[in-house]
Amino acid sequence: MVNNLNKAYDKKGEAISPVLAAGTKNYLIDIDGTITDDIPNEEPERMKTCIPFTDAIETISKWYDEGHTIFFFTSRTEALREITEVWLKENKIRYHGIIFGKPRGGNYHWIDNHIVRATRYTGKFNDMVKQEKVIEVFSE
């Protein structure tokens, strides 16, 4: 599934979790409200007929073609897997995997031993640019 992994080692030379090849990204992308209308789990019938956002699909397709890894990270439950996978296929949205059960409600704060970059979707998918922002980090 993820082909661009390189072995990695700590300061003592011991193996640690592998890392992606330079320039390759793991995209974790929400579905509802990000690549299509914001549809709650309680209304799955709407998930079958919603229309994907054209700019999101074009951008995700570009990233996929460039060799990046595309995973959807959604608050949809496992019970909605079939509806979700059929919808993605019908709309020709290519991806490598889906992680269901993301906590609902927003205000996410991700803590990881790997670099994490977050981009809040505000209505338009287009090229990413680098900007400096104030972030929360652990005190030293």
C-alpha angles and dihedrals in degrees: 000000000000106000103172100072121135126196114254133198136197126231090278092054094251120141117260132178111309121254132217121260114268112282094019120115137198105222115202105192129184118225111204112065091003109062096011140006117313102261121176121227088245091069105052093154088071091054090065095059107028117123119237119236106258095218092051093051093046092050094045090049090052092051091048091051090049089059100256120142115250119202126167113221106194141171087223111115128239087256087068095051096104094047089048097047093046091049092050091049094046090051093047093239109161120210142149101229150336129234111202128197102046106169113267125235105054126236090117122185112187119202117191141149089236128069111279123194120186128200120187113220109233103173108294136067113210139130117323120241129192118248133165115240136172110259137179116250136168114274115249 
